[in-house]
Amino acid sequence: MSLEQCGIPTIAVHTHVFARLARATAISNGMPRTRQVFVPQPLVGQTPDQLRAYIEGTDPVSKRPFIQEMIEGLTRPLDQEDLKGAGLDRSTPRLLEPDSEENLHELFMRSHWTDFLPVVLPTEERVERMLKGTRIARDKIIGKLRPTAFREFWEFDVEKVAVNAVMAGARPEYLPVILAMSASGVTARSSSTTSFATISVVNGPIRDEIEMNSGIGALGPYNHANTTIGRAFGLLSQNLQGGSVPGETYMGSLGNGLAYTCCFPEAEERSPWSPFHVDNGFKKTDSTVSVFFGGWYTQSGCGPRDSWQAKFIRCLTAAEHYQQPLIVMDPIAARGFDELGYSKQKLIEWCAQNAWLPARDYWDDQWINTLVHPHGVAGVEPYASRLKAKPDELVQLYTPEDIKIVVTGGGTQGIYKMFGGRYAGRGPGTFNKENPTVNIDAWR
Amino acid sequence: MSNFVKVHDPRGYPPKVVGKRLAPRLESLDGKIIYLVDCLFDNSDAFMEQLRLWFAAHLPKVVTRKISPRESWVDDPGMRAKIAAEGNAAILGVGL
């Protein structure tokens, strides 16, 4: 659409499953008559002959020949509707029309404002009580979110976050954590086809102040604060970014159970290592929340047993290597590694130095091709070296900076899990290293 | 009415949508330069190559040039400026 603004007639080719999303994006950009043409899904994995058949075939949306649609999109004279453009008032009210609780629950569900579990209706009284959890002015604009890199940002203030916190069942004393998450710049409702979620880790004194659980069942569902804070992050993300509606603002093919809620504190007192937030420049007495984007793949194991190195290599190389691993360890496993002489940093470096794949396998990945390949072509290291490697040559999957370790759990088993968990700022493919650890104390 | 409750709208604040005009269309593609923009999604380069071959075979008077942005899903002002300066039309794909 930027090219149209430069005077260049343009047509965009999409696969047909994105038709609603493509049209919604055109409307929100003030150009609803943007020319679009569609080919069947999938595009990935199709041979040149199959792609040629798409081009010589029928647009599955308009049911007209693809080529005819494309050429007409560039040559058919504009009509009055095209010349108008379309401004749009989408302002949202502060309060909804009064109604019965039953009807309002139905409205919230049908409007895709819930996660399809029951919510607490955000009455004025409940929102007032929630706002007592912070001294920040209710009308202060505190952030902006969007479902993915090419969509528009929506803004929000403290009150809007409080509304969603009420809906999630959170308590006022949790609000500073939820506000900090909202300000991280990371959405918990990415529209990516890969069905990402977020994993949020809380550090510092607030963990005990609000009685979070870093013991048995820390990852859920066994604690009110852990559960409702994580759920609030999901609800506020979908509602404050302009939606998370399948086919329009959500395209995750499989969905993700972690998107309901995934928030837990680090077991700092039972870890042999420094807390995560201290590793990232905060004081031990600071309260922070760190947001990891991913939650897609999961590997797991017990350890460290005699064969831990082989097991780790299998896990690290089996992981979807476009997304960096977040290793979550029970304190027993962490102490085991510590007793073997591995500090946290030493273990991270070992992981980075021992996770390799043949270049052929490394590059034969949809997201590595889409997101990383352009960096390799542009000469950005380490991707350029990986691109130069011969097919059988081994390439290193991660740098030490990619890999993070957090300790939590109840000590009933020496276990660990590896999640896809990118510790970086907004935007897939941007390699933005903006730090997504937020100081909660600033939001009290 | 006595059982009615008043609740907050949970949605954020959308940006204002300002209507924008499409660019004037071309009378004909003959002799024109069309940029085929590979959006870097997996296999879109192969699709654009097939589109280039189709033009070469069926509309040989159209000049096609393949181009791609520096990163996936990120605006590339340099690429946009090049197309605006040197091209007559653009076909983008296949990204979404």
HADDOCK unambig.tbl for C-alpha pairs under 7 A between the chains (distance, minus, plus):
assign (segid A and resid 3 and name CA) (segid B and resid 80 and name CA) 6.56 0.50 0.50
assign (segid A and resid 4 and name CA) (segid B and resid 22 and name CA) 5.53 0.50 0.50
assign (segid A and resid 4 and name CA) (segid B and resid 23 and name CA) 5.01 0.50 0.50
assign (segid A and resid 5 and name CA) (segid B and resid 23 and name CA) 6.66 0.50 0.50
assign (segid A and resid 6 and name CA) (segid B and resid 84 and name CA) 6.17 0.50 0.50
assign (segid A and resid 7 and name CA) (segid B and resid 23 and name CA) 4.73 0.50 0.50
assign (segid A and resid 8 and name CA) (segid B and resid 23 and name CA) 5.83 0.50 0.50
assign (segid A and resid 8 and name CA) (segid B and resid 84 and name CA) 6.34 0.50 0.50
assign (segid A and resid 8 and name CA) (segid B and resid 88 and name CA) 6.04 0.50 0.50
assign (segid A and resid 8 and name CA) (segid B and resid 89 and name CA) 5.20 0.50 0.50
assign (segid A and resid 8 and name CA) (segid B and resid 90 and name CA) 6.88 0.50 0.50
assign (segid A and resid 9 and name CA) (segid B and resid 23 and name CA) 5.21 0.50 0.50
assign (segid A and resid 9 and name CA) (segid B and resid 24 and name CA) 6.50 0.50 0.50
assign (segid A and resid 9 and name CA) (segid B and resid 25 and name CA) 5.73 0.50 0.50
assign (segid A and resid 9 and name CA) (segid B and resid 89 and name CA) 4.96 0.50 0.50
assign (segid A and resid 9 and name CA) (segid B and resid 90 and name CA) 6.46 0.50 0.50
assign (segid A and resid 10 and name CA) (segid B and resid 89 and name CA) 5.74 0.50 0.50
assign (segid A and resid 10 and name CA) (segid B and resid 90 and name CA) 4.71 0.50 0.50
assign (segid A and resid 10 and name CA) (segid B and resid 91 and name CA) 5.73 0.50 0.50
assign (segid A and resid 11 and name CA) (segid B and resid 90 and name CA) 6.55 0.50 0.50
assign (segid A and resid 11 and name CA) (segid B and resid 91 and name CA) 5.03 0.50 0.50
assign (segid A and resid 11 and name CA) (segid B and resid 92 and name CA) 6.26 0.50 0.50
assign (segid A and resid 12 and name CA) (segid B and resid 91 and name CA) 5.79 0.50 0.50
assign (segid A and resid 12 and name CA) (segid B and resid 92 and name CA) 4.58 0.50 0.50
assign (segid A and resid 12 and name CA) (segid B and resid 93 and name CA) 5.84 0.50 0.50
assign (segid A and resid 13 and name CA) (segid B and resid 92 and name CA) 5.90 0.50 0.50
assign (segid A and resid 13 and name CA) (segid B and resid 93 and name CA) 4.71 0.50 0.50
assign (segid A and resid 13 and name CA) (segid B and resid 94 and name CA) 5.39 0.50 0.50
assign (segid A and resid 14 and name CA) (segid B and resid 93 and name CA) 6.43 0.50 0.50
assign (segid A and resid 14 and name CA) (segid B and resid 94 and name CA) 5.38 0.50 0.50
assign (segid A and resid 14 and name CA) (segid B and resid 95 and name CA) 6.41 0.50 0.50
assign (segid A and resid 14 and name CA) (segid B and resid 96 and name CA) 5.70 0.50 0.50
assign (segid A and resid 15 and name CA) (segid B and resid 96 and name CA) 6.93 0.50 0.50
assign (segid A and resid 18 and name CA) (segid B and resid 96 and name CA) 6.31 0.50 0.50
assign (segid A and resid 28 and name CA) (segid B and resid 17 and name CA) 6.10 0.50 0.50
assign (segid A and resid 29 and name CA) (segid B and resid 17 and name CA) 6.30 0.50 0.50
assign (segid A and resid 30 and name CA) (segid B and resid 17 and name CA) 5.42 0.50 0.50
assign (segid A and resid 30 and name CA) (segid B and resid 18 and name CA) 5.29 0.50 0.50
assign (segid A and resid 30 and name CA) (segid B and resid 19 and name CA) 4.18 0.50 0.50
assign (segid A and resid 30 and name CA) (segid B and resid 20 and name CA) 5.48 0.50 0.50
assign (segid A and resid 31 and name CA) (segid B and resid 19 and name CA) 6.17 0.50 0.50
assign (segid A and resid 31 and name CA) (segid B and resid 20 and name CA) 5.51 0.50 0.50
assign (segid A and resid 31 and name CA) (segid B and resid 21 and name CA) 6.78 0.50 0.50
assign (segid A and resid 43 and name CA) (segid B and resid 43 and name CA) 6.59 0.50 0.50
assign (segid A and resid 44 and name CA) (segid B and resid 42 and name CA) 5.94 0.50 0.50
assign (segid A and resid 44 and name CA) (segid B and resid 43 and name CA) 5.46 0.50 0.50
assign (segid A and resid 48 and name CA) (segid B and resid 46 and name CA) 6.60 0.50 0.50
assign (segid A and resid 48 and name CA) (segid B and resid 50 and name CA) 6.78 0.50 0.50
assign (segid A and resid 51 and name CA) (segid B and resid 47 and name CA) 5.84 0.50 0.50
assign (segid A and resid 51 and name CA) (segid B and resid 50 and name CA) 6.85 0.50 0.50
assign (segid A and resid 52 and name CA) (segid B and resid 50 and name CA) 5.77 0.50 0.50
assign (segid A and resid 74 and name CA) (segid B and resid 25 and name CA) 5.54 0.50 0.50
assign (segid A and resid 74 and name CA) (segid B and resid 26 and name CA) 6.28 0.50 0.50
assign (segid A and resid 75 and name CA) (segid B and resid 25 and name CA) 4.89 0.50 0.50
assign (segid A and resid 75 and name CA) (segid B and resid 26 and name CA) 4.71 0.50 0.50
assign (segid A and resid 75 and name CA) (segid B and resid 27 and name CA) 5.64 0.50 0.50
assign (segid A and resid 75 and name CA) (segid B and resid 28 and name CA) 6.26 0.50 0.50
assign (segid A and resid 76 and name CA) (segid B and resid 25 and name CA) 6.32 0.50 0.50
assign (segid A and resid 77 and name CA) (segid B and resid 25 and name CA) 5.67 0.50 0.50
assign (segid A and resid 78 and name CA) (segid B and resid 24 and name CA) 6.77 0.50 0.50
assign (segid A and resid 78 and name CA) (segid B and resid 25 and name CA) 6.85 0.50 0.50
assign (segid A and resid 82 and name CA) (segid B and resid 21 and name CA) 6.75 0.50 0.50
assign (segid A and resid 82 and name CA) (segid B and resid 22 and name CA) 6.51 0.50 0.50
assign (segid A and resid 83 and name CA) (segid B and resid 21 and name CA) 5.52 0.50 0.50
assign (segid A and resid 83 and name CA) (segid B and resid 22 and name CA) 6.77 0.50 0.50
assign (segid A and resid 84 and name CA) (segid B and resid 21 and name CA) 6.56 0.50 0.50
assign (segid A and resid 85 and name CA) (segid B and resid 19 and name CA) 4.28 0.50 0.50
assign (segid A and resid 85 and name CA) (segid B and resid 20 and name CA) 4.68 0.50 0.50
assign (segid A and resid 85 and name CA) (segid B and resid 21 and name CA) 4.99 0.50 0.50
assign (segid A and resid 86 and name CA) (segid B and resid 18 and name CA) 6.69 0.50 0.50
assign (segid A and resid 86 and name CA) (segid B and resid 19 and name CA) 3.95 0.50 0.50
assign (segid A and resid 86 and name CA) (segid B and resid 20 and name CA) 6.71 0.50 0.50
assign (segid A and resid 87 and name CA) (segid B and resid 17 and name CA) 5.03 0.50 0.50
assign (segid A and resid 87 and name CA) (segid B and resid 18 and name CA) 4.34 0.50 0.50
assign (segid A and resid 87 and name CA) (segid B and resid 19 and name CA) 4.11 0.50 0.50
assign (segid A and resid 88 and name CA) (segid B and resid 16 and name CA) 6.98 0.50 0.50
assign (segid A and resid 88 and name CA) (segid B and resid 17 and name CA) 5.11 0.50 0.50
assign (segid A and resid 88 and name CA) (segid B and resid 18 and name CA) 6.83 0.50 0.50
assign (segid A and resid 89 and name CA) (segid B and resid 16 and name CA) 6.72 0.50 0.50
assign (segid A and resid 89 and name CA) (segid B and resid 17 and name CA) 6.95 0.50 0.50
assign (segid A and resid 90 and name CA) (segid B and resid 14 and name CA) 6.62 0.50 0.50
assign (segid A and resid 91 and name CA) (segid B and resid 13 and name CA) 6.64 0.50 0.50
assign (segid A and resid 91 and name CA) (segid B and resid 14 and name CA) 6.57 0.50 0.50
assign (segid A and resid 92 and name CA) (segid B and resid 11 and name CA) 6.86 0.50 0.50
assign (segid A and resid 92 and name CA) (segid B and resid 13 and name CA) 6.67 0.50 0.50
assign (segid A and resid 93 and name CA) (segid B and resid 9 and name CA) 6.30 0.50 0.50
assign (segid A and resid 94 and name CA) (segid B and resid 8 and name CA) 5.81 0.50 0.50
assign (segid A and resid 94 and name CA) (segid B and resid 9 and name CA) 5.57 0.50 0.50
assign (segid A and resid 95 and name CA) (segid B and resid 6 and name CA) 6.97 0.50 0.50
assign (segid A and resid 95 and name CA) (segid B and resid 7 and name CA) 5.75 0.50 0.50
assign (segid A and resid 95 and name CA) (segid B and resid 8 and name CA) 4.31 0.50 0.50
assign (segid A and resid 95 and name CA) (segid B and resid 9 and name CA) 5.30 0.50 0.50
assign (segid A and resid 96 and name CA) (segid B and resid 6 and name CA) 6.59 0.50 0.50
assign (segid A and resid 96 and name CA) (segid B and resid 7 and name CA) 5.84 0.50 0.50
assign (segid A and resid 96 and name CA) (segid B and resid 8 and name CA) 5.91 0.50 0.50
assign (segid A and resid 96 and name CA) (segid B and resid 9 and name CA) 5.73 0.50 0.50
assign (segid A and resid 97 and name CA) (segid B and resid 6 and name CA) 6.68 0.50 0.50
assign (segid A and resid 98 and name CA) (segid B and resid 4 and name CA) 5.66 0.50 0.50
assign (segid A and resid 98 and name CA) (segid B and resid 5 and name CA) 5.20 0.50 0.50
assign (segid A and resid 98 and name CA) (segid B and resid 6 and name CA) 4.50 0.50 0.50
assign (segid A and resid 99 and name CA) (segid B and resid 4 and name CA) 4.61 0.50 0.50
assign (segid A and resid 99 and name CA) (segid B and resid 5 and name CA) 5.60 0.50 0.50
assign (segid A and resid 99 and name CA) (segid B and resid 6 and name CA) 6.90 0.50 0.50
assign (segid A and resid 100 and name CA) (segid B and resid 3 and name CA) 6.12 0.50 0.50
assign (segid A and resid 100 and name CA) (segid B and resid 4 and name CA) 4.53 0.50 0.50
assign (segid A and resid 100 and name CA) (segid B and resid 5 and name CA) 6.09 0.50 0.50
assign (segid A and resid 101 and name CA) (segid B and resid 5 and name CA) 6.68 0.50 0.50
assign (segid A and resid 121 and name CA) (segid B and resid 7 and name CA) 6.69 0.50 0.50
assign (segid A and resid 122 and name CA) (segid B and resid 7 and name CA) 5.24 0.50 0.50
assign (segid A and resid 122 and name CA) (segid B and resid 8 and name CA) 5.69 0.50 0.50
assign (segid A and resid 123 and name CA) (segid B and resid 6 and name CA) 5.86 0.50 0.50
assign (segid A and resid 123 and name CA) (segid B and resid 7 and name CA) 4.17 0.50 0.50
assign (segid A and resid 123 and name CA) (segid B and resid 8 and name CA) 6.26 0.50 0.50
assign (segid A and resid 124 and name CA) (segid B and resid 6 and name CA) 6.86 0.50 0.50
assign (segid A and resid 124 and name CA) (segid B and resid 7 and name CA) 5.97 0.50 0.50
assign (segid A and resid 124 and name CA) (segid B and resid 8 and name CA) 6.77 0.50 0.50
assign (segid A and resid 149 and name CA) (segid B and resid 73 and name CA) 6.39 0.50 0.50
assign (segid A and resid 150 and name CA) (segid B and resid 73 and name CA) 6.22 0.50 0.50
assign (segid A and resid 154 and name CA) (segid B and resid 12 and name CA) 6.16 0.50 0.50
assign (segid A and resid 154 and name CA) (segid B and resid 13 and name CA) 5.41 0.50 0.50
assign (segid A and resid 154 and name CA) (segid B and resid 14 and name CA) 4.68 0.50 0.50
assign (segid A and resid 154 and name CA) (segid B and resid 15 and name CA) 6.15 0.50 0.50
assign (segid A and resid 155 and name CA) (segid B and resid 12 and name CA) 5.87 0.50 0.50
assign (segid A and resid 155 and name CA) (segid B and resid 13 and name CA) 5.06 0.50 0.50
assign (segid A and resid 155 and name CA) (segid B and resid 14 and name CA) 6.60 0.50 0.50
assign (segid A and resid 156 and name CA) (segid B and resid 12 and name CA) 5.02 0.50 0.50
assign (segid A and resid 156 and name CA) (segid B and resid 13 and name CA) 5.88 0.50 0.50
assign (segid A and resid 160 and name CA) (segid B and resid 10 and name CA) 6.18 0.50 0.50
assign (segid A and resid 160 and name CA) (segid B and resid 12 and name CA) 6.64 0.50 0.50
assign (segid A and resid 163 and name CA) (segid B and resid 8 and name CA) 6.72 0.50 0.50
assign (segid A and resid 163 and name CA) (segid B and resid 10 and name CA) 5.95 0.50 0.50
assign (segid A and resid 164 and name CA) (segid B and resid 10 and name CA) 6.13 0.50 0.50
assign (segid A and resid 239 and name CA) (segid B and resid 10 and name CA) 6.13 0.50 0.50
assign (segid A and resid 239 and name CA) (segid B and resid 11 and name CA) 4.68 0.50 0.50
assign (segid A and resid 239 and name CA) (segid B and resid 12 and name CA) 6.27 0.50 0.50
assign (segid A and resid 240 and name CA) (segid B and resid 11 and name CA) 5.11 0.50 0.50
assign (segid A and resid 240 and name CA) (segid B and resid 12 and name CA) 3.96 0.50 0.50
assign (segid A and resid 241 and name CA) (segid B and resid 12 and name CA) 6.48 0.50 0.50
assign (segid A and resid 242 and name CA) (segid B and resid 11 and name CA) 7.00 0.50 0.50
assign (segid A and resid 242 and name CA) (segid B and resid 12 and name CA) 6.74 0.50 0.50
assign (segid A and resid 242 and name CA) (segid B and resid 14 and name CA) 6.93 0.50 0.50
assign (segid A and resid 366 and name CA) (segid B and resid 42 and name CA) 5.60 0.50 0.50
assign (segid A and resid 369 and name CA) (segid B and resid 42 and name CA) 5.90 0.50 0.50
assign (segid A and resid 370 and name CA) (segid B and resid 40 and name CA) 5.54 0.50 0.50
assign (segid A and resid 370 and name CA) (segid B and resid 41 and name CA) 4.88 0.50 0.50
assign (segid A and resid 370 and name CA) (segid B and resid 42 and name CA) 5.28 0.50 0.50
assign (segid A and resid 370 and name CA) (segid B and resid 72 and name CA) 6.50 0.50 0.50
assign (segid A and resid 371 and name CA) (segid B and resid 72 and name CA) 5.85 0.50 0.50
assign (segid A and resid 374 and name CA) (segid B and resid 70 and name CA) 6.41 0.50 0.50
assign (segid A and resid 374 and name CA) (segid B and resid 71 and name CA) 5.73 0.50 0.50
assign (segid A and resid 429 and name CA) (segid B and resid 72 and name CA) 6.07 0.50 0.50
